[in-house]
Amino acid sequence: MYKAGSWAKPEKVIVKVEVSEQGTNIRYIVTNLAEFKAKALYEKGYCARVCHGTQNKRA
């Protein structure tokens, strides 16, 4: 949980770090969806949204 000075309450922060030969890839998600586990929220929510947006750009 993290609370910025201007936020009314703390929010869940999910961090994914990948390190490969190409370099380091760090992703942050800040959410108020407390009922979801971090992995499910990242894979089913964030990744699905990003992949869907990428597919739309290719069309």
Distance bins in CASP14 RR format, pairs under 12 A and 6 or more apart:
PFRMAT RR
TARGET T0000
AUTHOR 0000-0000-0000
RMODE 2
METHOD distances of the structure
MODEL  1
1 7 0 0 0 0 0 1 0 0 0 0 0
1 9 0 0 0 0 1 0 0 0 0 0 0
1 10 1 0 1 0 0 0 0 0 0 0 0
1 11 1 0 0 1 0 0 0 0 0 0 0
1 12 1 0 0 1 0 0 0 0 0 0 0
1 13 1 0 0 1 0 0 0 0 0 0 0
1 14 0 0 0 0 0 1 0 0 0 0 0
1 30 0 0 0 0 0 1 0 0 0 0 0
1 31 0 0 0 0 0 1 0 0 0 0 0
1 32 0 0 0 0 0 1 0 0 0 0 0
1 34 0 0 0 0 1 0 0 0 0 0 0
1 38 0 0 0 0 0 1 0 0 0 0 0
2 9 0 0 0 0 0 1 0 0 0 0 0
2 10 1 0 0 1 0 0 0 0 0 0 0
2 11 1 0 0 1 0 0 0 0 0 0 0
2 12 0 0 0 0 1 0 0 0 0 0 0
2 13 1 0 1 0 0 0 0 0 0 0 0
2 14 0 0 0 0 0 1 0 0 0 0 0
2 15 0 0 0 0 0 1 0 0 0 0 0
2 28 0 0 0 0 1 0 0 0 0 0 0
2 29 0 0 0 0 0 1 0 0 0 0 0
2 30 1 0 0 1 0 0 0 0 0 0 0
2 31 0 0 0 0 0 1 0 0 0 0 0
2 32 0 0 0 0 0 1 0 0 0 0 0
3 9 1 0 0 1 0 0 0 0 0 0 0
3 10 1 0 1 0 0 0 0 0 0 0 0
3 11 1 0 0 1 0 0 0 0 0 0 0
3 12 0 0 0 0 0 1 0 0 0 0 0
3 13 0 0 0 0 1 0 0 0 0 0 0
3 30 0 0 0 0 0 1 0 0 0 0 0
3 32 0 0 0 0 0 1 0 0 0 0 0
4 10 0 0 0 0 1 0 0 0 0 0 0
4 11 0 0 0 0 1 0 0 0 0 0 0
4 13 0 0 0 0 0 1 0 0 0 0 0
4 30 0 0 0 0 1 0 0 0 0 0 0
5 11 0 0 0 0 0 1 0 0 0 0 0
7 13 0 0 0 0 0 1 0 0 0 0 0
7 30 0 0 0 0 1 0 0 0 0 0 0
7 32 0 0 0 0 1 0 0 0 0 0 0
8 32 0 0 0 0 0 1 0 0 0 0 0
9 32 0 0 0 0 1 0 0 0 0 0 0
9 34 0 0 0 0 0 1 0 0 0 0 0
10 30 0 0 0 0 0 1 0 0 0 0 0
10 31 0 0 0 0 0 1 0 0 0 0 0
10 32 0 0 0 0 1 0 0 0 0 0 0
10 34 0 0 0 0 1 0 0 0 0 0 0
11 28 0 0 0 0 0 1 0 0 0 0 0
11 29 0 0 0 0 1 0 0 0 0 0 0
11 30 1 0 1 0 0 0 0 0 0 0 0
11 31 1 0 0 1 0 0 0 0 0 0 0
11 32 1 0 1 0 0 0 0 0 0 0 0
11 33 0 0 0 0 1 0 0 0 0 0 0
11 34 0 0 0 0 1 0 0 0 0 0 0
12 28 0 0 0 0 0 1 0 0 0 0 0
12 29 0 0 0 0 1 0 0 0 0 0 0
12 30 1 0 0 1 0 0 0 0 0 0 0
12 31 1 0 1 0 0 0 0 0 0 0 0
12 32 1 0 0 1 0 0 0 0 0 0 0
12 33 1 0 0 1 0 0 0 0 0 0 0
12 34 1 0 0 1 0 0 0 0 0 0 0
12 35 0 0 0 0 0 1 0 0 0 0 0
12 36 0 0 0 0 1 0 0 0 0 0 0
12 37 0 0 0 0 0 1 0 0 0 0 0
12 38 1 0 0 1 0 0 0 0 0 0 0
12 41 0 0 0 0 1 0 0 0 0 0 0
12 42 0 0 0 0 0 1 0 0 0 0 0
13 27 0 0 0 0 0 1 0 0 0 0 0
13 28 1 0 0 1 0 0 0 0 0 0 0
13 29 1 0 0 1 0 0 0 0 0 0 0
13 30 1 0 1 0 0 0 0 0 0 0 0
13 31 0 0 0 0 1 0 0 0 0 0 0
13 32 0 0 0 0 0 1 0 0 0 0 0
13 34 0 0 0 0 0 1 0 0 0 0 0
13 38 0 0 0 0 1 0 0 0 0 0 0
13 41 0 0 0 0 0 1 0 0 0 0 0
13 42 0 0 0 0 0 1 0 0 0 0 0
14 26 0 0 0 0 0 1 0 0 0 0 0
14 27 0 0 0 0 1 0 0 0 0 0 0
14 28 1 0 0 1 0 0 0 0 0 0 0
14 29 1 0 1 0 0 0 0 0 0 0 0
14 30 1 0 0 1 0 0 0 0 0 0 0
14 31 1 0 0 1 0 0 0 0 0 0 0
14 33 0 0 0 0 0 1 0 0 0 0 0
14 34 0 0 0 0 0 1 0 0 0 0 0
14 36 0 0 0 0 1 0 0 0 0 0 0
14 37 0 0 0 0 1 0 0 0 0 0 0
14 38 1 0 1 0 0 0 0 0 0 0 0
14 39 0 0 0 0 1 0 0 0 0 0 0
14 40 0 0 0 0 0 1 0 0 0 0 0
14 41 1 0 0 1 0 0 0 0 0 0 0
14 42 1 0 1 0 0 0 0 0 0 0 0
14 43 0 0 0 0 0 1 0 0 0 0 0
14 45 0 0 0 0 0 1 0 0 0 0 0
14 46 0 0 0 0 1 0 0 0 0 0 0
14 47 0 0 0 0 0 1 0 0 0 0 0
15 25 0 0 0 0 0 1 0 0 0 0 0
15 26 1 0 0 1 0 0 0 0 0 0 0
15 27 1 0 0 1 0 0 0 0 0 0 0
15 28 1 0 1 0 0 0 0 0 0 0 0
15 29 1 0 0 1 0 0 0 0 0 0 0
15 30 0 0 0 0 0 1 0 0 0 0 0
15 38 0 0 0 0 1 0 0 0 0 0 0
15 42 0 0 0 0 1 0 0 0 0 0 0
15 46 0 0 0 0 0 1 0 0 0 0 0
16 24 0 0 0 0 0 1 0 0 0 0 0
16 25 0 0 0 0 1 0 0 0 0 0 0
16 26 1 0 0 1 0 0 0 0 0 0 0
16 27 1 0 1 0 0 0 0 0 0 0 0
16 28 0 0 0 0 1 0 0 0 0 0 0
16 29 0 0 0 0 1 0 0 0 0 0 0
16 38 0 0 0 0 1 0 0 0 0 0 0
16 39 0 0 0 0 1 0 0 0 0 0 0
16 41 0 0 0 0 0 1 0 0 0 0 0
16 42 1 0 0 1 0 0 0 0 0 0 0
16 43 0 0 0 0 1 0 0 0 0 0 0
16 46 0 0 0 0 1 0 0 0 0 0 0
16 47 0 0 0 0 1 0 0 0 0 0 0
16 50 0 0 0 0 0 1 0 0 0 0 0
17 23 0 0 0 0 0 1 0 0 0 0 0
17 24 1 0 0 1 0 0 0 0 0 0 0
17 25 1 0 0 1 0 0 0 0 0 0 0
17 26 1 0 1 0 0 0 0 0 0 0 0
17 27 1 0 0 1 0 0 0 0 0 0 0
17 28 0 0 0 0 1 0 0 0 0 0 0
18 24 1 0 0 1 0 0 0 0 0 0 0
18 25 1 0 1 0 0 0 0 0 0 0 0
18 26 1 0 0 1 0 0 0 0 0 0 0
18 27 0 0 0 0 1 0 0 0 0 0 0
19 25 1 0 0 1 0 0 0 0 0 0 0
19 26 0 0 0 0 1 0 0 0 0 0 0
27 38 0 0 0 0 0 1 0 0 0 0 0
27 42 0 0 0 0 1 0 0 0 0 0 0
27 46 1 0 0 1 0 0 0 0 0 0 0
27 47 0 0 0 0 1 0 0 0 0 0 0
27 50 0 0 0 0 1 0 0 0 0 0 0
28 38 0 0 0 0 0 1 0 0 0 0 0
28 42 0 0 0 0 0 1 0 0 0 0 0
28 46 0 0 0 0 0 1 0 0 0 0 0
29 36 0 0 0 0 0 1 0 0 0 0 0
29 38 0 0 0 0 1 0 0 0 0 0 0
29 39 0 0 0 0 0 1 0 0 0 0 0
29 40 0 0 0 0 0 1 0 0 0 0 0
29 41 1 0 0 1 0 0 0 0 0 0 0
29 42 1 0 0 1 0 0 0 0 0 0 0
29 43 0 0 0 0 0 1 0 0 0 0 0
29 45 0 0 0 0 1 0 0 0 0 0 0
29 46 1 0 1 0 0 0 0 0 0 0 0
29 47 0 0 0 0 0 1 0 0 0 0 0
29 49 0 0 0 0 0 1 0 0 0 0 0
29 50 0 0 0 0 0 1 0 0 0 0 0
30 38 0 0 0 0 0 1 0 0 0 0 0
30 41 0 0 0 0 0 1 0 0 0 0 0
30 46 0 0 0 0 0 1 0 0 0 0 0
31 37 0 0 0 0 0 1 0 0 0 0 0
31 38 0 0 0 0 1 0 0 0 0 0 0
31 40 0 0 0 0 0 1 0 0 0 0 0
31 41 1 0 0 1 0 0 0 0 0 0 0
31 42 0 0 0 0 1 0 0 0 0 0 0
31 45 0 0 0 0 1 0 0 0 0 0 0
31 46 0 0 0 0 1 0 0 0 0 0 0
32 41 0 0 0 0 0 1 0 0 0 0 0
33 40 0 0 0 0 1 0 0 0 0 0 0
33 41 1 0 0 1 0 0 0 0 0 0 0
33 42 0 0 0 0 0 1 0 0 0 0 0
33 44 0 0 0 0 0 1 0 0 0 0 0
33 45 0 0 0 0 1 0 0 0 0 0 0
33 46 0 0 0 0 0 1 0 0 0 0 0
34 41 0 0 0 0 1 0 0 0 0 0 0
35 41 0 0 0 0 1 0 0 0 0 0 0
36 42 0 0 0 0 1 0 0 0 0 0 0
36 43 0 0 0 0 0 1 0 0 0 0 0
36 44 0 0 0 0 1 0 0 0 0 0 0
36 45 0 0 0 0 1 0 0 0 0 0 0
36 46 0 0 0 0 0 1 0 0 0 0 0
37 43 0 0 0 0 1 0 0 0 0 0 0
37 44 0 0 0 0 1 0 0 0 0 0 0
37 45 0 0 0 0 0 1 0 0 0 0 0
38 44 0 0 0 0 0 1 0 0 0 0 0
38 45 0 0 0 0 0 1 0 0 0 0 0
38 46 0 0 0 0 0 1 0 0 0 0 0
39 45 0 0 0 0 0 1 0 0 0 0 0
39 46 0 0 0 0 0 1 0 0 0 0 0
39 47 0 0 0 0 0 1 0 0 0 0 0
40 46 0 0 0 0 0 1 0 0 0 0 0
40 47 0 0 0 0 0 1 0 0 0 0 0
40 48 0 0 0 0 0 1 0 0 0 0 0
41 47 0 0 0 0 1 0 0 0 0 0 0
41 48 0 0 0 0 0 1 0 0 0 0 0
41 49 0 0 0 0 0 1 0 0 0 0 0
42 48 0 0 0 0 1 0 0 0 0 0 0
42 49 0 0 0 0 0 1 0 0 0 0 0
42 50 0 0 0 0 0 1 0 0 0 0 0
43 49 0 0 0 0 0 1 0 0 0 0 0
43 50 0 0 0 0 0 1 0 0 0 0 0
43 51 0 0 0 0 0 1 0 0 0 0 0
44 50 0 0 0 0 0 1 0 0 0 0 0
44 51 0 0 0 0 0 1 0 0 0 0 0
44 52 0 0 0 0 0 1 0 0 0 0 0
45 51 0 0 0 0 1 0 0 0 0 0 0
45 52 0 0 0 0 1 0 0 0 0 0 0
46 52 0 0 0 0 0 1 0 0 0 0 0
46 53 0 0 0 0 0 1 0 0 0 0 0
47 53 0 0 0 0 0 1 0 0 0 0 0
47 54 0 0 0 0 0 1 0 0 0 0 0
48 54 0 0 0 0 0 1 0 0 0 0 0
48 55 0 0 0 0 0 1 0 0 0 0 0
49 55 0 0 0 0 0 1 0 0 0 0 0
49 56 0 0 0 0 0 1 0 0 0 0 0
50 56 0 0 0 0 0 1 0 0 0 0 0
50 57 0 0 0 0 0 1 0 0 0 0 0
51 57 0 0 0 0 0 1 0 0 0 0 0
51 58 0 0 0 0 0 1 0 0 0 0 0
52 58 0 0 0 0 0 1 0 0 0 0 0
52 59 0 0 0 0 0 1 0 0 0 0 0
53 59 0 0 0 0 1 0 0 0 0 0 0
END
